[in-house]
């Protein structure tokens, strides 16, 4: 049941970030004005859409509890890339002690890792060390 709650939460977040940026046109602007400008031209818009489509495809898969490893790995790669390209230079905090920092992406990465790391992974790892 806890996995279901986590998967629903992740699906809601991915939907909100994808749907509104697509409707507003921000996904195209991000691709053209940001990604192209930092060296991804002429593929900026394509890459921005790949991110959003990855998120959109992830939503039903999360809700159906299917293909969680590729969903998690794909999204983790996106979030790590976001940290490297955008958020790291802004510091840790999203709001409060800063703005646009890494903390939200960090939390999403941990949530996706929780879905794919077996529950007894760390207990087995600790037993091997003893």
C-alpha positions as CSV (number, residue, x, y, z in Angstrom):
1,X,0.0,0.0,0.0
2,X,2.8,2.4,0.8
3,X,4.2,1.9,-2.7
4,X,0.8,2.8,-4.2
5,X,0.8,6.1,-2.2
6,X,4.3,6.9,-3.4
7,X,3.5,6.0,-7.0
8,X,0.3,8.1,-7.0
9,X,2.3,11.1,-5.5
10,X,5.0,10.8,-8.2
11,X,2.4,10.5,-10.9
12,X,0.6,13.7,-9.7
13,X,3.9,15.6,-9.6
14,X,4.9,14.4,-13.1
15,X,1.5,15.2,-14.5
16,X,1.5,18.7,-13.0
17,X,4.9,19.5,-14.3
18,X,4.3,18.1,-17.8
19,X,0.7,19.1,-18.5
20,X,1.0,22.7,-17.5
21,X,4.3,23.3,-19.3
22,X,2.9,21.7,-22.5
23,X,-0.3,23.7,-22.3
24,X,1.5,27.0,-21.6
25,X,4.1,26.4,-24.3
26,X,6.9,26.5,-21.8
27,X,8.3,23.2,-23.0
28,X,9.1,24.8,-26.4
29,X,10.4,27.9,-24.8
30,X,12.7,25.9,-22.5
31,X,14.0,23.9,-25.4
32,X,14.6,26.9,-27.7
33,X,15.6,29.6,-25.2
34,X,17.5,27.6,-22.7
35,X,18.7,24.2,-24.0
36,X,19.6,25.6,-27.5
37,X,21.4,28.5,-25.8
38,X,23.6,26.3,-23.6
39,X,24.8,24.2,-26.5
40,X,22.1,21.7,-27.3
41,X,21.1,23.4,-30.5
42,X,19.5,22.4,-32.8
43,X,18.1,19.7,-30.5
44,X,16.8,21.8,-27.6
45,X,13.1,21.5,-28.4
46,X,13.4,17.8,-29.1
47,X,15.2,17.2,-25.8
48,X,12.6,19.3,-23.9
49,X,9.8,17.2,-25.4
50,X,11.6,14.0,-24.6
51,X,11.7,15.0,-21.0
52,X,8.0,15.8,-21.0
53,X,7.1,12.7,-22.9
54,X,9.1,10.5,-20.5
55,X,7.2,12.1,-17.6
56,X,3.8,11.5,-19.4
57,X,4.6,7.9,-20.3
58,X,5.7,7.3,-16.7
59,X,2.4,8.4,-15.2
60,X,0.2,5.4,-16.3
61,X,3.1,3.0,-15.7
62,X,3.5,4.2,-12.1
63,X,-0.2,3.9,-11.5
64,X,-0.3,0.4,-13.0
65,X,2.9,-0.6,-11.1
66,X,4.5,-1.7,-14.4
67,X,8.1,-1.2,-15.7
68,X,9.2,0.6,-12.6
69,X,12.9,0.1,-13.2
70,X,13.0,1.8,-16.6
71,X,10.6,4.5,-15.4
72,X,12.7,5.2,-12.4
73,X,16.0,5.2,-14.2
74,X,14.7,7.4,-17.0
75,X,13.3,10.0,-14.5
76,X,16.4,9.8,-12.3
77,X,18.6,10.6,-15.3
78,X,16.3,13.6,-16.1
79,X,16.5,14.9,-12.5
80,X,20.2,14.5,-12.2
81,X,20.7,16.3,-15.5
82,X,18.4,19.1,-14.2
83,X,20.5,19.3,-11.0
84,X,23.7,19.6,-13.1
85,X,22.4,22.1,-15.7
86,X,20.1,24.2,-13.7
87,X,19.6,23.6,-10.0
88,X,23.1,23.1,-8.6
89,X,24.2,26.7,-9.2
90,X,21.1,27.9,-7.3
91,X,22.1,26.0,-4.1
92,X,20.0,23.5,-2.0
93,X,16.7,25.2,-1.2
94,X,13.8,25.6,-3.6
95,X,12.3,28.3,-1.4
96,X,13.2,29.8,1.9
97,X,17.0,29.7,2.1
98,X,17.3,30.2,-1.6
99,X,15.4,29.7,-4.9
100,X,15.3,27.0,-7.5
101,X,17.8,24.7,-5.7
102,X,18.3,21.0,-5.8
103,X,16.2,19.8,-2.9
104,X,13.1,19.0,-4.9
105,X,15.0,17.0,-7.5
106,X,16.9,15.2,-4.7
107,X,13.6,14.2,-3.1
108,X,12.2,12.9,-6.4
109,X,15.4,10.9,-7.0
110,X,15.1,9.3,-3.5
111,X,11.4,8.5,-4.2
112,X,12.2,6.8,-7.5
113,X,15.1,4.9,-5.9
114,X,12.6,3.7,-3.2
115,X,10.5,2.1,-5.9
116,X,13.3,0.1,-7.4
117,X,15.7,-0.8,-4.5
118,X,14.5,-4.0,-2.9
119,X,13.2,-3.5,0.7
120,X,15.8,-5.8,2.2
121,X,18.7,-4.6,0.1
122,X,20.4,-2.6,2.9
123,X,19.9,-5.3,5.6
124,X,21.5,-7.9,3.2
125,X,24.3,-5.5,2.5
126,X,25.0,-4.9,6.2
127,X,24.9,-8.7,6.9
128,X,27.6,-9.2,4.3
129,X,29.9,-6.7,6.0
130,X,29.7,-8.5,9.4
